[in-house]
Structure formats: C-alpha cells, structure tokens
Amino acid sequence: MAILEVKGLRKAFGSVQAVEEISFSVENGEVFTIIGPNGAGKTTTLEMIEGMQAPDRGTISISGMKWDKDADRIKTIIGVQPQSSALFDLLTVEENLDLFGSFYPHSKQSSEVLEMINLTDHRRKNVKSLSGGQRQRLAIGLAMISDPQIIFLDEPTTGLDPQARRNIWDIVLKLKELGKTTILTTHYMEEAEKLSDRVCIVDQGRVVTLDTPANLIDSLTKEREVRLYFQDGEAAAAETEQVAKGDSTVVRTELDGSSLKLWSVRPEETLYGVFGFTKEKGYRVEQVSIREMSLEDVFIAFTGKEWRD
Amino acid sequence: MSNGKQLGKLFGAQLKMMFREKQVWFWNLFFPIILMVIFMVIFGGGGGSDFKAKIAVVKPSATEASDMLEGYLRQVPVLEWKSEQPISAEEADEWVKDKDVDAVIVLPGENETTLGIIVNKENERSATTQAIAGILDKFVQQTNYQVAGVTPTFSVETTAVSSGSEDLSYVDFLLTGMIALAVAQGGLFGMVDMVEMRRKGLLKRLRLTPVKMGLFGVGGMMVRFILGIVQIVILSLIGVFGFGAKLHLDFPTLIVGFLVGALAFNALGYLFSSFSKSIEAYMGMANIASFLMMFLSGIFFPTSGFPEWLIPVSQVLPLTYFVNGIRDGMVYGSGIASADFWAGIGILGAWGIVAFALGVLIYRKTKIEVR
C-alpha cells in the first residue's frame, strides 16, 4: 500500500501557477527523490504535502489520512528537515533534540538519534558553533526525533563539501535500512542516482517522468557513445570507421584525427567486430571507452535545461 | 507528552535561551542600572546633599566696611575658601577662567557700596552660580539689616509634600520610574526573538510539529516575568542601598500592576514583531516607542511640569499608567483599593488586548519569506 498518495495537486500564488498538476504515490520504505530546475514547483509541492500550504485542487493522503481531518496525527508520523536549517542557536545539540522530542507523544531517545547523525561528541556544543554539515545533520536529527514513518529532506546537502555530503548520504541509507520512507529533493544528480529507489522529475509544475534511476537512463536512448583512440594515426582510424559504418549496430560515427567516436545500440557487439578488424590489420588501439549515461543526461533530455551544480 | 510537561520543557528551553543571550543582559539589566545611577547621581543628590561653593575674595582696599564684610563672609558655612588671603584682581580673573574657583567675590573698595561676583561665562546660568548669588544677596540683606539695626518680621521655610507617603523623595520617584521603564523595555524589545525565529524559519519549523504554539507563548511569557522580577529586585537593591530610596511595598498592588504591565508591553512588542521583516526594523520601532514614552510618561520627571498641550499625550500612553501602578505598589502606599489604580490598570490592559489582537491578525495575514 502506498504510504503517500498525491493526486492532481494544483497551486497558484496570485498570477503565478507554481504547481500545475502533480500526482504520484510513494511506497512504504522507498527513497523517493524529486528533482527539477529552479522554480519547477518542488518546494511548493513539498510544502503542500507537509501541510504548510493548502492546495487549490487535488488530494494528499498520508497513511490514509488527510490534512483537513487528521492534522495532529499526521504531524506525529512525518518528520521534516526544511531547506533553511531552522534550529535554536542558543541551545546545545542535545537540548534541541530534547526540546523537539517533547513536542511528540512518543519520541526516540536523543542519544540514539545523536548516534545516527554522528553528533554524540558534539552534543553539548551550542548550535551556533557547529559547522554547516553538522547543522544539517542536526536538522535531520530533529526530523527523526519522533521516529516518524515518512521523513522529508529538502535539499539536505546543498552547500556542503563532498565529505559532509557523504555523511548525509550515510544517514539516508541508514534510514532506508530502518524501513523509513524518505522523500528527498536535491540538486545533485549523483546523489539522486545513488540514493533513490525512484526519481520523479518535475518541470513547470508537472511530473515529466517518474521511474527508477536505471530505467530512466535506459529509457533515454538505446545508443551508447563508444570512443577509440588509435596509436597508428589518422589513416588507421579512418579505415576502421569505414568498417564500423558497415556494422548494423552502429548508428552514427564521427572521426576527429586519430580518435573515432561510434554510436552503437549494442556496444559490446560493435567492439567485438571492430577489434576483429584491428587485430587483423595489426592496428593498436590505445584507449577505449563507453560513455556511461547518467541521470544528468536524462534530466537534460526531459527538461531541456542544463543542470546547475 | 502532557501539556504541563511540554510547558515545562518550553519554559526551560526559553529560560536558557534568554539568559545565554548577552544582549538580554545588557539591555534589560545593565542599561537600566547605568541609566538609573546616572540620573540619581545628577538629580538625586547622590547622598552628598551639602552644597559647597569654592570662592576667593578680592579686597581692593582694606576699609572698615570691607573688613567687616569679609569677617561675616568667613562665617557662611557653605563657602569654601581657596585662599585665606584676599587675592588681586588679575589673580581672580585667572582663577575664574581656569575654573579653580566657582566664583570670586569682590568686596567694595573705598567709597563703594556694591559687592561684585566674578564667574566663568560657561557657568553663568549654573545652579552653583545662582546659589552663590542667592547666598550673597541674602547675606548682603542681612548685613544691611544689622547695620540698620532691623529684625526681619517674616521668613520663608520650604517643605516638600507628595501625594503619597510623607518621606517620598526624588530618589524613590526615579527608582520606581526606572523599574517601570526597565520592565516596559523588556517587553517592547523582548519580542525580537519572534522576528528572528520567523526570519530563520523556526516558526514554520515549529508549525511542522504537533507543538501547541500557545504553550510556547505561555512559556515565553513566564520567562519574561522572571526577567521582570530580577529587574525589580536588582534595581530596588541598588536604589535602596546605594541611594537611600525608601520603599513602601504593597505587594498585591505591585503584583497586579507588574503582571498587567508586563503583559501589555509584551503585547506591544508582539505587535511590533508582527510587521517587522527584519531585526533592524523591529529595533527601530521599539526604540521610537520607548524613547517617546520614556520622556512623556513621567519616568524621570513628573508630568505636571509639562506644557499644557502635552499632558493629554502623556495621558494616553501606557507607560504613564504602568509607572503609576508600580509607584502605587512600591512607594505611594495608597493600597489596592484605589479607583485611580484600577482605572490605570484598565487602560493598560486595554492597550495590551488591542495590541495582542492586532498582532495575531497581522501574523495570520502576512507571510514572510524565509531566507
């Protein structure tokens, strides 16, 4: 059963249509990532799901409950880390966790959460003196203190250095192990690819596509770019190009000096043929690469926009 | 978690936050203390109530009259002689210019009947100069009577009275004024947290949890009451032991006045916070309100000395009623049954209710972008 079901969401602010039509459902235990260009309606969508904004149209069902009837009960089963890490700066890490814990009928021990967010050593530090990554971890800790079923992480790694980002990934993976459902937004494709069970791309207030990262990449195109660099000069490369053109798996070729690019629907088959030819001729191939397709290509293909990193 | 337990946690957390903020210490404790001490030292006499003026005498020629006047002058107790011997006119000019003496008295020369006073131009209108002139005037008058052999029939004796207890002094007036001002400022400035919490998205964050915002507000108010009590105790101790203020405490009156006043001024602060997008905007507003009221509500000086057109202004300001309530409870000793007291409390309460209701309304209407 879907733990979160969103149907036909629509929201306008004045004359600006922030969300046109957004529908999706999230299964229990999933890491569900929403990505999209700036102004695509990600934050508005999240805020509607979190109960901070009322949609103009559409329904939101969280574990079968609706905001207008069960607001208090919904609040106890969701945990939110908002984009601005809103913390009590004059309290210590532990005091922040204890205070937020006191808001809920049942909450985790703060020591347990501290362990998970790896801040046990800093628990008596004032929030003011924490680094950006530590603050962000604490914000996630506050979202976890009530032991919620669904956790919303809104751009948890934006502005963090690679190591701090990796620390956050570890937390998300731990949450997944615990069987929690995580709704994530991010600006980093690598992150979405690595962490998500499913990715939902939104643009101009609509869901453009939604699937597992692997399926999204596969769906993008059947052709892969294969690159070969010849040690024996342009002639060898040009000759090989002619042979490759005759191969039914090759869609397109491009020659640039000693380097040859082939677009193939079955790269391994193409290479088998190409290497057969080069071996016969005694040509030496110095470098071979098959370009990996990434979510970034998917994103550009679907939104027509360059990703900002 | 039960409401009581949650309130306890919220109270504890806000108490820690308040006392960890250095600004709170400065503006709510040190600033009022400094202000009170300065005013008491300048206007309250500061304990050294004896007036002394440093003088020197120029005696152009030793006549019988000048000798006699000098002799009498030496008997005036408040005059302190810088030089036992009369000095020359040049020396006198020098001393006055350098402010070595408050004044130089020039005794009449041969065939003269006027006494002269030389003072520094800067001090021409100062209290000391006025006092010396007054003393000299009186002295000359008495000498005239003596020379003429007349006994004066009438004399004037000044006695100060106040609406309250017999021994109400300016120090008591100022102390209670400062207490009211400190508590009022605590409320006016204290809601800066709300602006900051809203700006940082903390208010929004709290709304994502099941916490009851009402409890959060009650917890915050309890913390402010504690701060107010600390202010009253510290300022009173300094006033009583440092400056000899005499208190006539009437606890029921004081408690009612304090609670209603603290609530009203916090409500005003809350109203300011509702339409302040930044801390600077809030502080500007709180400063204007606090400065206007400070001088128009009879904190430092009684409002009776105001020009007539200003009195109605003073009569609408909440601080006027708050300071009266505090004075009722701390020095006037007029008791809780007085109609004036309850009328004041009513006006103060009305300010609070209107400000709070407006604040709630504006908070609901405006959405401030979180950065």
Chai-1 contact restraints between the chains, C-beta under 6 A:
chainA,res_idxA,chainB,res_idxB,connection_type,confidence,min_distance_angstrom,max_distance_angstrom,comment,restraint_id
A,D72,B,P210,contact,1.0,0.0,6.0,A-B,restraint_1
A,K75,B,P210,contact,1.0,0.0,6.0,A-B,restraint_2
A,T76,B,P210,contact,1.0,0.0,6.0,A-B,restraint_3
A,V80,B,L208,contact,1.0,0.0,6.0,A-B,restraint_4
A,P82,B,G201,contact,1.0,0.0,6.0,A-B,restraint_5
A,P82,B,R205,contact,1.0,0.0,6.0,A-B,restraint_6
A,S84,B,G201,contact,1.0,0.0,6.0,A-B,restraint_7
A,S84,B,V370,contact,1.0,0.0,6.0,A-B,restraint_8
A,A86,B,K200,contact,1.0,0.0,6.0,A-B,restraint_9
A,A86,B,G201,contact,1.0,0.0,6.0,A-B,restraint_10
A,A86,B,L202,contact,1.0,0.0,6.0,A-B,restraint_11
A,A86,B,R205,contact,1.0,0.0,6.0,A-B,restraint_12
A,L90,B,M17,contact,1.0,0.0,6.0,A-B,restraint_13
A,L90,B,R20,contact,1.0,0.0,6.0,A-B,restraint_14
A,L99,B,K9,contact,1.0,0.0,6.0,A-B,restraint_15
A,L99,B,A13,contact,1.0,0.0,6.0,A-B,restraint_16
A,S102,B,M1,contact,1.0,0.0,6.0,A-B,restraint_17
A,S102,B,Q6,contact,1.0,0.0,6.0,A-B,restraint_18
A,S102,B,K9,contact,1.0,0.0,6.0,A-B,restraint_19
A,F103,B,T209,contact,1.0,0.0,6.0,A-B,restraint_20
A,F103,B,P210,contact,1.0,0.0,6.0,A-B,restraint_21
A,F103,B,V211,contact,1.0,0.0,6.0,A-B,restraint_22
